[in-house]
Amino acid sequence: MRDTELARDFHLTPVINVAGTMTYLGASIVVPEAIAAMQRILPEFVKMEELQRYASGVIAQLTGAEAGFITASSASAISMVVAGCLTKDNLLAVEKLPDDSLTRNEVLVQAGHLVSYGAPVEQAIRLTGAKCVSIGQATQCAPYHLENSINERTVAAVYVVSHHVVDHGQIPLSLFCQIAHARGVPVIVDAASEYDLQRFLREGADIVIYSGHKFLGGPTSGIVAGRKSLIRHAWLQNRGIARGMKVGKESICGAIAALQAWQTRDHHAVRERETNILRLWAEGLQDLPGIHVSLEADPTDNPLERCKVTVYPDRARTTAWDLSQALGAGTPSVIVRDHMAEKGYFYLDPCNLHHGQEVTVLKRIIEELNAALSGDKPAITRFEDRLMQRQQAALLWPD
Ligand SMILES: *Cc1c(COP(=O)(O)O)cnc(C)c1O
């Protein structure tokens, strides 16, 4: 059911996404169930409260939470939940945010969790007027850092689960919750990109946040689940700062349908398909000069692997970042997962491919490597130059 004519009408470059679920590429392939639900609701009126109440039931059933609702995104969910911790059920306080006269306004985050998912986690907290308090150091946050940072101004603690966070020296979630709860502080878990819909609540989280448009394959949306009082206080923010974070009826219905489809999805078959794709890539690339391939498990234990492609410039006559750049500049544009390119490798993520695209990916990589090998001089840019070019390019839109 793919409509390739739209891309032509809008003058869009066809994209093959082997980067993962990326906002800048339109997140993920939305599952047919969600597309159908969105189409069905669009011409209708609904009582939004009723629709969100239904969503709450579905979310509760899947996550084990008491309640939940659908937001515009995970980023807005973080802001709404933090705002709810500031205002509780005071409707006037909701309208006054951001309010710098609040005496209880501190949100604790481990320094190693203060990452960017395209924008800073910290900013989603500060948007509410709350003060984001970094605890510990990037590579080390101990129980005593958390214990001694909680005071009468503390309203919440945010815990981020992501491949972006520092992956060692942090407080494990269950202990983090134990320490926070002993002092009456709720724990908000940002699990935007995680598969497991129950684990974090089971480990003690009071609120957990997921993106609807990542592994779930829903439309752009967020899902909050957790303790009813906190959910209710977050919901009230629709009368305040969350007005500009409004989620439409179509996204709510799409997210609900994606959640329901997640329950019945044949996860085993999906994994098997991805494994076959990874094998194709590994076999097709392993003997190329200056290339090393291996399969790597997901760093936060999601049930998936990626193909790691290491590029040795002395033999390949190109670098991981030049190869990534060349693949992205082609037609179709093949976008690889290249946040580690400076280390000499990138990943191929098999989760967002339409049938047959894996073959094109392999073909394009081989083409670019051959071009680098047969070129007059090596296709090598200084990493520093690439970094500056990207930064400058960001400022030029819409030109
Ligand atoms: C993607 C992501 C976000 C942002 O999610 P959106 O739904 O796109 O706002 C937040 N936190 C983490 C850990 C993420 O991976």
The ligand as an SDF file (V2000), in Angstrom:
LIG
                    3D

 15 15  0  0  0  0  0  0  0  0999 V2000
   13.0620    9.8280   20.9240 C   0  0  0  0  0  0  0  0  0  0  0  0
   13.2890   10.1260   22.3400 C   0  0  0  0  0  0  0  0  0  0  0  0
   12.6560   11.1920   22.9600 C   0  0  0  0  0  0  0  0  0  0  0  0
   11.7850   12.1430   22.1980 C   0  0  0  0  0  0  0  0  0  0  0  0
   10.6560   11.4880   21.7840 O   0  0  0  0  0  0  0  0  0  0  0  0
    9.5520   12.2590   20.9180 P   0  0  0  0  0  0  0  0  0  0  0  0
    8.3500   11.3900   21.0850 O   0  0  0  0  0  0  0  0  0  0  0  0
   10.0550   12.2780   19.5260 O   0  0  0  0  0  0  0  0  0  0  0  0
    9.3850   13.5900   21.5180 O   0  0  0  0  0  0  0  0  0  0  0  0
   12.8370   11.3850   24.3050 C   0  0  0  0  0  0  0  0  0  0  0  0
   13.6460   10.5870   25.0090 N   0  0  0  0  0  0  0  0  0  0  0  0
   14.2990    9.5520   24.4540 C   0  0  0  0  0  0  0  0  0  0  0  0
   15.1300    8.6750   25.3120 C   0  0  0  0  0  0  0  0  0  0  0  0
   14.1420    9.2840   23.0940 C   0  0  0  0  0  0  0  0  0  0  0  0
   14.7690    8.2430   22.5320 O   0  0  0  0  0  0  0  0  0  0  0  0
  1  2  1  0
  2  3  1  0
  2 14  2  0
  3  4  1  0
  3 10  2  0
  4  5  1  0
  5  6  1  0
  6  7  2  0
  6  8  1  0
  6  9  1  0
 10 11  1  0
 11 12  2  0
 12 13  1  0
 12 14  1  0
 14 15  1  0
M  END
$$$$
